[in-house]
């Protein structure tokens, strides 16, 4: 028994990662066991942050029930600094040990959402990209927001990720409800599809449920199986 891992990272903060990760978790829940995991969240003075709660609600089994120690910090800053301000500590090795243990004994899919962007710090010595390199997920989804500037941000993140030896399997251009439109919104996806031709799939997440269903269909075809 071993769970597959679908990682959801972003080009930055507040780009729609939880919106996409939750929709993807809901789509996969129609197909079997799935658990959404966001190890750290900051900016909420509660036991669990709103993102962690959304993922738990979309999951067939919550991350806490599987043995993950989810942490939420009040200060809206990067997890290592937020932890220090709360008198706590975040640690990559401890998280990886827990994650791999759960991965081995669980079935179905673990949807891992990381805080901030792909190169945001995970702890004082490592970044989110280091987490994903260590975990080698079956599928890596990069989320970028449908707004002016996304072409640069997505291209830069894809190039940097490839330079780090981490593949991006799907780029989701996210446009959550209530997100404003600008003149670039109608052309961003086609421009990225042209410029990032080596990235297998470029999806417009408007509505995101369709993007999630397409990923679910890819799962059905075996696209997320262990490499």
C-alpha positions in Angstrom: 0.0 0.0 0.0 1.4 3.4 -1.0 -0.3 6.7 -1.8 0.5 8.7 -4.9 1.4 12.3 -4.4 0.0 15.3 -6.4 1.9 18.4 -5.4 0.4 21.9 -5.8 2.9 24.8 -5.8 2.6 28.4 -7.0 4.4 31.2 -8.8 3.9 33.2 -5.6 1.6 33.9 -2.7 -2.2 34.4 -3.2 -2.3 33.0 -6.7 -5.1 30.5 -6.2 -3.3 27.4 -4.9 -5.9 26.4 -2.3 -8.7 27.1 -4.8 -7.1 24.7 -7.2 -5.9 22.1 -4.6 -9.3 21.9 -3.0 -11.1 21.5 -6.4 -8.6 18.8 -7.4 -9.1 17.0 -4.0 -12.8 17.1 -4.5 -12.5 15.7 -8.1 -10.2 12.9 -6.9 -12.5 12.1 -4.0 -15.0 10.9 -6.5 -12.5 8.3 -7.6 -11.2 7.0 -4.3 -9.4 7.9 -1.1 -7.7 11.3 -1.1 -6.3 13.6 1.5 -5.4 17.3 1.1 -2.4 18.4 3.1 -1.1 21.9 3.8 1.6 21.5 6.4 2.0 25.2 7.4 -0.3 28.1 7.2 0.2 31.6 8.5 -2.1 34.6 9.0 -4.7 32.9 11.1 -5.1 32.8 14.9 -6.7 29.4 15.0 -5.8 25.7 15.4 -6.2 25.3 11.6 -6.1 28.0 8.9 -8.9 28.5 6.4 -6.9 26.7 3.7 -6.2 23.7 5.9 -9.9 23.6 6.8 -11.0 23.7 3.1 -8.7 20.9 2.2 -9.9 18.8 5.1 -13.5 19.3 4.0 -12.7 18.2 0.5 -10.8 15.1 1.6 -12.2 11.6 2.3 -9.8 11.5 5.3 -8.3 14.6 6.9 -4.6 15.1 7.1 -4.8 15.3 10.9 -6.6 11.9 11.0 -3.6 10.4 9.0 -1.1 11.7 11.6 0.0 15.0 10.1 0.8 17.7 12.6 -0.6 20.7 10.8 0.6 24.1 12.1 -1.0 27.5 11.8 0.6 30.7 12.9 -1.0 34.1 13.5 1.5 36.4 11.7 1.0 36.7 7.9 4.6 36.1 7.0 6.6 33.1 5.7 6.4 30.0 7.8 9.9 30.0 9.4 9.4 33.6 10.6 5.8 33.1 11.5 6.9 30.1 13.6 9.6 32.1 15.4 7.1 34.8 16.3 4.8 32.2 17.7 7.6 30.5 19.7 7.6 27.4 17.5 9.8 25.9 14.8 9.3 24.4 11.4 11.6 21.6 10.2 12.0 20.0 6.8 13.4 16.7 8.0 10.6 16.1 10.5 8.0 16.9 7.9 9.5 14.6 5.3 9.8 11.7 7.8 6.1 12.1 8.7 5.0 12.5 5.1 6.9 9.5 3.8 5.6 7.3 6.7 2.0 8.3 5.9 2.7 7.8 2.2 3.7 4.2 2.7 0.8 3.2 4.8 -2.0 5.2 3.1 -3.8 4.4 -0.1 -5.2 6.7 -2.8 -3.8 10.1 -3.3 -2.1 12.8 -1.1 -2.6 16.3 -2.5 0.2 18.4 -1.0 -0.2 22.2 -1.1 2.8 24.2 -0.1 2.6 27.7 1.4 3.7 30.6 -0.8 5.6 30.2 -4.1 7.7 27.3 -5.3 10.9 29.0 -4.1 9.5 30.4 -0.8 11.2 29.1 2.4 9.9 25.9 4.0 12.3 26.2 6.9 15.4 28.3 7.6 17.6 26.1 5.4 15.3 24.9 2.6 12.6 26.0 0.2 9.4 24.4 -1.2 11.4 23.2 -4.2 13.6 21.1 -1.9 10.5 19.5 -0.4 9.2 18.4 -3.8 12.6 17.2 -5.0 12.8 15.0 -1.9 9.3 13.7 -2.3 9.4 13.1 -6.1 5.6 13.5 -6.5 3.8 11.5 -9.2 2.4 14.8 -10.6 3.4 18.4 -10.0 0.8 21.2 -10.6 2.0 24.8 -10.8 -0.6 27.4 -10.2 -0.3 30.9 -11.6 -2.9 33.7 -11.5 -4.7 35.0 -14.6 -3.5 38.6 -14.5 -1.1 40.9 -16.0 2.5 39.7 -15.4 1.6 36.0 -15.3 3.6 35.2 -18.4 6.8 36.3 -16.8 6.1 34.7 -13.5 5.1 31.4 -15.0 8.0 31.2 -17.4 10.5 32.2 -14.7 9.2 29.6 -12.3 9.1 26.8 -14.9 12.7 27.6 -16.0 13.9 27.7 -12.4 12.1 24.5 -11.5 13.6 22.7 -14.4 17.0 24.0 -13.5 16.5 22.5 -10.0 15.7 19.1 -11.6 12.0 19.3 -10.7 9.4 18.8 -13.5 6.2 20.7 -13.8 3.5 18.4 -15.3 0.6 20.8 -15.4 0.3 24.6 -15.3 -3.1 25.8 -14.1 -3.9 29.5 -14.8 -6.2 30.2 -11.9 -9.1 32.7 -11.9 -11.1 32.3 -8.7 -14.5 33.8 -8.3 -14.3 37.5 -7.5 -10.9 37.9 -9.2 -10.7 41.0 -11.3 -10.2 41.0 -15.0 -7.6 43.0 -16.9 -6.9 43.3 -20.6 -4.4 40.3 -20.5 -6.9 37.8 -19.1 -8.2 36.7 -22.5 -4.8 36.0 -24.0 -2.6 34.8 -21.1 -3.4 31.1 -21.5 -2.9 31.0 -25.3 0.4 33.0 -24.9 1.6 30.6 -22.2 0.6 27.5 -24.3 2.7 28.9 -27.1 5.7 30.0 -25.0 5.8 26.9 -22.7 5.3 24.3 -25.4 7.5 21.8 -23.4 5.0 21.9 -20.5 2.5 19.1 -21.3 -0.7 20.8 -20.3 -1.8 24.4 -19.8 -5.3 24.8 -18.3 -7.4 27.8 -17.7 -9.0 27.3 -14.3 -12.2 29.3 -15.1 -14.1 27.5 -13.9 -11.6 25.6 -11.8 -13.9 22.6 -11.4 -13.4 21.8 -15.1 -9.6 22.1 -14.7 -9.8 19.7 -11.7 -12.0 17.3 -13.7 -9.5 17.2 -16.5 -6.8 16.4 -14.0 -9.1 13.7 -12.6 -9.5 12.2 -16.0 -5.7 12.2 -16.4 -5.6 10.2 -13.1 -8.0 7.7 -14.7 -5.7 7.3 -17.6 -2.8 6.5 -15.3 -1.0 9.8 -15.8 -0.3 10.2 -12.1 1.1 6.8 -11.4 4.6 6.5 -9.8 7.3 7.3 -12.3 
